[in-house]
Amino acid sequence: MSIFKNVTSDDSIANERDSVGGGGVLESGLYPATVKLAYATTAASGAMGLVLHLQTEQGREIRETLWITSGKAKGGKNYYEKDGQKHYLPGYLNATALTLLTVGEELSEVETETKVVNVYSREAKAEVPTKVEMLMDLLDQPIHVGVIKEIVDKTTQADDGSYVPTGETREQNVIDKFFRASDNRTTSEIRAKSEDAVCGNTWKERWSGKTRDRSTKGAANTPARSAGSGIAANQPAKKPTTSLFA
């Protein structure tokens, strides 16, 4: 049974659309990689996430948690509403793209098994053996991943518990988009039965070697993350069949 079994798709919400948006941190680029770890996590807020450890062909590691749902205070949903329209969370779109492009299944259909892995503990201030729900079918699957290097604010916790910028910045990597390893196509290109991997080539032109500034000073002049906006027409996509991606 999948731990994400209740996080299902809705035909009334637009699915992933193709967009390229606007030994340390990787340079922005499109990297062939392999899934090394993929397990579920739950934040203190109740938000559900998918923890990913990917390894590039050069042995570099890409780690990120894709947040699948909002916290309990916002209903624990895999979408948000704006101007009367529903939009999937970027993390849900990326996680679903990953499962479709590797094992041909929706995120909610991928079964999990309880495994023990080393997970960072704030209390111990170190990685400790922890039971997690692992998406076993994803392990060792090849995938092409569009990674962006970005500049963000360093933050500190204020008296009210919120986090505020310190005035300093740091660099980090974020997973912007997934492409199928065999042909570099996206989920929307596969649904459209496109023969060409247009988005992958466009993405590489747009982002390779470039840095996105999302710090307080630079965010106003930098494109937002691209998972929710796109090149393709802004229209709902019907739920795909497994055979389309297998």
KOLKE-964753 format. One line per 10 residues: number of its first residue (from 0); their letters; for each residue x, y, z of C-alpha. Coordinates in Angstrom, 2 decimals, m for minus. Example, Ala and Ser with C-alpha at 12.3 -4.5 7.8 and 13.67 -1.06 7.14 Angstrom:
2
0	as	12.30:m4.50:7.80  13.67:m1.06:7.14;
END
This chain:
246
0	msifknvtsd	0.00:0.00:0.00  1.22:3.50:m0.79  1.57:5.98:2.06  0.47:8.60:m0.49  m2.70:6.63:m1.40  m4.96:9.53:m0.41  m2.96:12.11:m2.35  m4.63:11.57:m5.70  m4.98:13.61:m8.86  m8.04:15.65:m9.80;
10	dsianerdsv	m9.02:16.07:m13.45  m10.24:19.60:m12.73  m6.72:20.77:m11.80  m4.14:21.49:m14.48  m1.34:18.94:m14.44  2.36:19.51:m15.13  3.06:21.86:m18.01  6.35:22.49:m19.73  8.13:25.60:m18.53  11.71:26.69:m18.18;
20	ggggvlesgl	10.82:29.71:m16.04  12.99:32.26:m15.71  31.58:18.94:m3.96  29.19:21.96:m3.04  26.40:23.40:m5.01  26.01:22.12:m8.57  25.88:24.56:m11.45  22.45:24.85:m13.03  22.04:22.17:m15.66  20.27:19.05:m16.87;
30	ypatvklaya	21.83:16.03:m15.16  21.39:12.29:m15.85  20.91:10.79:m12.40  19.81:7.71:m10.49  17.37:7.57:m7.57  19.25:6.33:m4.50  16.67:7.05:m1.79  13.00:8.01:m1.96  10.95:7.95:1.23  8.02:9.70:2.84;
40	ttaasgamgl	8.35:12.27:5.59  5.92:14.35:7.63  6.70:17.82:8.97  5.63:19.11:12.38  2.89:21.03:10.55  1.50:17.77:9.19  2.69:18.46:5.63  3.67:15.30:3.76  6.87:15.21:1.73  8.98:12.93:m0.45;
50	vlhlqteqgr	12.66:12.91:0.51  14.89:12.31:m2.52  18.57:11.43:m2.78  19.73:11.39:m6.40  23.20:10.64:m7.70  24.56:12.10:m10.92  26.74:10.18:m13.36  29.74:12.01:m11.88  28.85:10.77:m8.40  27.49:14.10:m7.16;
60	eiretlwits	24.51:13.96:m4.81  21.29:15.92:m5.15  19.07:15.99:m2.08  15.69:17.63:m1.76  12.37:17.16:m0.02  9.41:17.63:m2.36  6.44:18.80:m0.30  3.39:16.89:m1.47  0.70:18.44:0.74  0.17:21.51:2.86;
70	gkakggknyy	0.10:21.28:6.66  m2.98:20.47:8.72  m3.75:24.17:9.22  m4.28:24.50:5.46  m6.20:21.27:5.09  m3.40:18.86:4.19  m4.13:19.31:0.48  m1.92:18.69:m2.55  m3.17:21.90:m4.16  m3.86:25.54:m3.37;
80	ekdgqkhylp	m6.50:27.92:m4.68  m5.85:31.29:m6.28  m8.36:33.54:m8.04  m10.94:30.79:m7.90  m8.69:28.18:m9.55  m6.98:25.14:m8.08  m3.27:24.60:m8.69  m1.19:21.61:m7.67  1.69:22.29:m5.28  5.03:22.34:m7.17;
90	gylnataltl	6.33:19.51:m4.99  3.36:17.31:m5.85  3.81:17.99:m9.57  7.51:17.10:m9.45  6.97:13.99:m7.33  4.24:12.74:m9.65  6.39:13.49:m12.71  9.20:11.45:m11.15  7.02:8.38:m10.53  5.37:8.56:m13.96;
100	ltvgeelsev	8.67:9.01:m15.80  10.40:6.15:m13.98  7.88:3.44:m13.09  4.86:4.65:m15.06  2.64:5.07:m12.01  0.96:7.96:m10.21  2.53:8.87:m6.87  m0.55:7.53:m5.06  m0.07:4.14:m6.75  3.56:3.52:m5.78;
110	etetkvvnvy	3.66:1.16:m2.81  5.93:1.74:0.18  7.84:m0.53:2.52  9.17:0.19:6.00  12.95:0.47:5.92  15.65:1.85:8.22  17.91:4.63:6.94  20.06:7.31:8.53  18.03:10.51:8.94  19.22:13.77:10.50;
120	sreakaevpt	17.88:14.33:14.02  17.72:17.84:15.45  17.83:16.42:18.96  20.94:14.32:18.32  22.38:16.86:15.86  23.48:13.93:13.75  22.09:11.28:11.41  20.53:8.39:13.31  18.91:5.10:12.13  15.23:5.84:11.53;
130	kvemlmdlld	12.27:3.85:10.22  10.83:5.37:7.04  8.31:4.41:4.37  10.46:3.80:1.29  9.19:3.88:m2.30  11.16:0.79:m3.24  10.21:0.74:m6.94  11.91:4.10:m7.44  15.30:2.95:m6.20  18.02:2.73:m8.87;
140	qpihvgvike	15.68:4.19:m11.49  17.35:6.51:m14.04  15.98:10.03:m14.50  17.10:13.32:m16.03  16.79:16.16:m13.55  16.82:19.89:m14.22  18.72:21.46:m11.32  18.91:25.19:m10.68  21.54:26.90:m8.55  20.02:29.77:m6.66;
150	ivdkttqadd	20.93:32.42:m4.12  18.68:32.67:m1.06  18.70:34.62:2.19  20.25:33.20:5.31  17.61:33.45:8.02  17.39:33.54:11.79  14.47:32.85:14.09  12.79:35.95:15.53  11.16:36.21:18.96  7.73:35.42:17.49;
160	gsyvptgetr	9.04:32.18:15.99  9.15:33.41:12.40  12.30:33.34:10.29  13.73:36.62:9.01  16.66:37.42:6.67  20.01:38.10:8.31  21.32:40.21:5.44  23.64:37.42:4.32  23.00:34.94:1.51  23.86:31.35:0.62;
170	eqnvidkffr	23.72:29.15:m2.48  21.59:26.04:m2.85  20.29:23.66:m5.49  16.62:23.03:m6.24  15.02:20.44:m8.48  13.10:22.39:m11.09  11.89:19.67:m13.47  12.18:15.97:m14.34  12.66:14.47:m17.81  12.43:10.81:m18.84;
180	asdnrttsei	15.86:9.20:m19.06  15.20:7.27:m22.28  14.18:10.23:m24.46  14.37:13.41:m22.31  10.62:14.00:m22.67  8.35:15.49:m20.00  5.01:14.17:m18.78  3.13:16.76:m20.82  5.07:15.86:m23.99  4.27:12.19:m23.41;
190	raksedavcg	0.59:12.95:m22.86  0.59:14.98:m26.09  2.35:12.04:m27.83  5.06:14.43:m28.99  8.01:12.81:m30.72  10.39:15.62:m29.77  11.91:16.59:m26.42  11.42:20.30:m26.99  11.15:21.35:m23.35  14.42:19.68:m22.36;
200	ntwkerwsgk	16.37:21.54:m25.02  14.66:24.82:m24.17  15.28:24.26:m20.46  19.00:23.70:m21.07  19.26:26.89:m23.12  17.45:28.87:m20.45  19.21:27.61:m17.32  22.54:25.85:m18.00  25.31:27.63:m16.07  22.99:30.36:m14.77;
210	trdrstkgaa	22.14:31.29:m11.19  18.74:32.44:m9.98  18.73:35.09:m7.27  15.84:34.58:m4.84  17.36:36.62:m2.03  15.60:39.68:m0.68  17.64:41.92:m2.96  17.41:39.81:m6.09  14.03:38.06:m5.96  12.12:40.94:m7.52;
220	ntparsagsg	14.15:40.64:m10.72  14.23:36.83:m10.99  11.61:34.46:m12.50  9.70:32.29:m10.06  10.10:28.52:m9.97  8.52:26.99:m13.00  6.62:23.91:m11.84  3.28:25.68:m11.82  3.38:27.82:m14.95  4.07:26.81:m18.47;
230	iaanqpakkp	4.68:27.05:m22.16  1.82:24.75:m22.99  m1.81:25.89:m22.95  m3.21:26.49:m19.46  m5.84:23.80:m19.50  m6.63:20.80:m17.29  m5.01:17.53:m18.29  m6.89:14.28:m17.99  m5.44:11.69:m15.65  m2.94:9.68:m17.69;
240	ttslfa	m3.05:5.92:m18.00  m0.13:3.88:m16.79  0.50:2.48:m20.27  1.15:5.96:m21.61  4.27:6.25:m19.46  5.35:2.64:m19.11;
END
